[in-house]
Every structure is written in structure tokens, then in C-alpha cells.
């Protein structure tokens, strides 16, 4: 057990999904008081209610995901397009908007969003999903710029090929189809463990990353380039 987050209160959204389980486990091991929240954040009032109930928040992990539907552009349904933004973009803005004032007032705080490397390198017909993830990135870059002078750091882990219950569950990644897909796109030719991505989130949530803000950091086995 470490102490890298000793005395810190961390709110992890959608804690049972995507990277929530791995992050909650590691953050607790490193001494954080983790608020593992699992509520649906698509309701406009839910993000602010979460932050209000949490009270003092040192670290916000915005862990948000929706299905990456395989749909060519000419077949995109409005429901899929709007759903991607409702599930990932709007809650992210509302969470940051709600928690940032207290962090700015204290001149201390970390916001880490777990996003996707898909906008950094197109890999297939997932334009609705990738567009929503890209919108997250632009928002975080601008929010990070605004927060920087208040000693609040906002960054994103833009990942792909990481084992997680939403996109790459452990019981499927060993299949021949997944392995062929992986080797065609990922230079490391392997899936990362969730704990590896959680380590990057931990670094960005710790006091060791105070000079990093507004960054979209690829974590995708060399398959993505941050431009």
C-alpha cells in the first residue's frame, strides 16, 4: 500500500463501468478517500448534485463511456449521435463546472477525464463516438487553460486497447478476432491491463503532475499520436 494520495478525497464517476473499478482499487491502495459513485449522469442536474453531496473534492475522475456503435456516416442514427454527446460530453462539462469553483478557491485540485484515443487516430466507422470523445478533448484543453493560473490541473487519459468491462472485457480479448484487430493497429501487439491505465490516472491526480495541464495524453500502445 502506498501513500501517493494520502489525505485526498477523490470522486470517481460511473465507478462500476469503464475504468472505474481499476481506478477505485488503485486510489484506495494509495491512501485516497474514494467516493465511488455509480449514478446516471445524463440528467442535467445529476453532476452538480453529485459534487454537492461529495462536499470537499480534491480529485475528480470523470470516468464516462457510451457504446462505440459501428455505424458508417450515412447510417448514423440521431439517437446514437445525441446519445454519445449526452452520455460523455454534457456530463463532463457539468461535472467540471460544478467542482471547479471550490478547487479554484483553494488553489488546489486535480481533474482527470478518462477518454479515448479514437479521435487521435481514426480506426473504423465510429464517427459518432469519436466526435463526442473529440469534443471532450477540446473542452478539457480550454478548461485546463482557464484553471492553470488557479493551480488546478485538468488533463485526460486518451486510451485504447485497455482491458475494461465496457469495450475490451477480459473474457473477449483473447479471441482470434480481437487479437487480429489488435495486431493490425497496435504496435505493442497486446492489450494493457486496467491497472496500467489507472497508474497514469494516479500520476495525473497526484502532486507529481503539478506542471501538466490541459493535456490529452495518449495511452494506446503507440497506436495514437497527440497532434
C-alpha positions, -999 to +999 in steps of 0.1 A: +000+000+000+014+034-010+007+070+002+007+089-030-029+101-024-029+101+014-054+126+028-070+133-006-107+129-014-113+115-049-147+113-066-149+087-093-179+088-116-197+058-131-174+038-108-187+004-118-180+010-155-151+016-180-120+023-159-139+029-126-131-004-109-093-003-117-090+034-106-110+029-074-089+000-064-055+017-070-066+050-055-077+033-023-044+014-022-026+048-024-045+062+006-073+082-011-108+086+004-126+074-027-162+083-034-172+056-059-203+070-074-225+049-098-254+072-106-266+080-141-252+114-150-272+120-182-298+140-162-288+177-163-289+181-126-271+149-116-234+161-119-240+192-097-259+171-072-230+146-070-205+173-063-227+189-037-232+156-019-195+148-021-186+181-004-148+187-004-133+172-036-095+172-041-097+149-072-124+144-098-121+114-120-145+119-149-150+083-160-176+084-187-185+060-215-211+050-240-212+022-266-189+028-296-215+018-322-201+007-356-220+028-380-208+044-413-216+081-415-245+075-439-261+052-414-257+072-382-289+074-363-298+106-344-302+085-313-267+073-315-252+107-322-271+125-295-266+096-271-228+099-274-229+136-265-255+132-238-235+104-222-200+118-224-198+155-233-226+172-214-219+153-181-182+162-184-189+199-188-214+198-159-190+180-136-161+203-142-184+234-139-197+221-106-163+212-090-140+239-104-151+268-081-141+250-049-108+239-064-101+274-077-109+289-043-085+266-025-059+269-053-056+232-054-073+204-073-070+177-100-095+168-127-087+137-148-110+125-176-108+090-189-114+094-226-104+076-258-076+077-283-101+073-311-102+110-321-064+109-323-063+081-349-094+070-369-098+032-367-132+025-382-168+035-386-172+050-351-175+087-361-204+095-336-184+081-307-151+096-318-168+130-323-181+130-288-147+120-274-131+147-295-155+173-281-144+161-246-108+168-255-114+203-268-134+212-237-107+198-214-079+217-232-098+250-228-108+243-192-073+234-184-061+267-197-086+286-176-078+267-145-040+268-148-035+301-131-055+289-101-031+259-096-058+234-107-047+208-133-071+193-158-060+165-181-072+134-200-061+099-204-069+091-240-068+053-241-074+024-264-066-013-262-070-014-224-089-042-208-121-029-193-157-041-188-172-017-214-151-021-245-125-048-240-137-072-214-112-098-203-132-128-215-132-115-251-097-100-257-081-134-262-104-143-291-089-146-326-109-117-339-098-094-311-062-104-315-062-099-353-078-064-347-051-056-321-021-067-342-033-047-372-035-014-352-014-015-320+024-016-323+028-032-288+006-061-301-010-065-266-039-052-245-029-032-214-043-041-181-067-017-164-042-012-136-017+002-161-041+030-172-050+036-136-014+043-129-014+071-154-046+085-139-030+083-105+001+102-116-022+129-131-042+130-098-011+133-077+011+162-066+038+149-090+019+163-120+015+200-110+032+213-142+010+193-165-024+208-175-048+209-205-031+178-220-047+149-238-023+121-231-024+090-253-023+057-236-028+033-265+003+012-271+018+035-296-013+035-319-022+072-314-004+104-319-014+136-300-014+164-325 
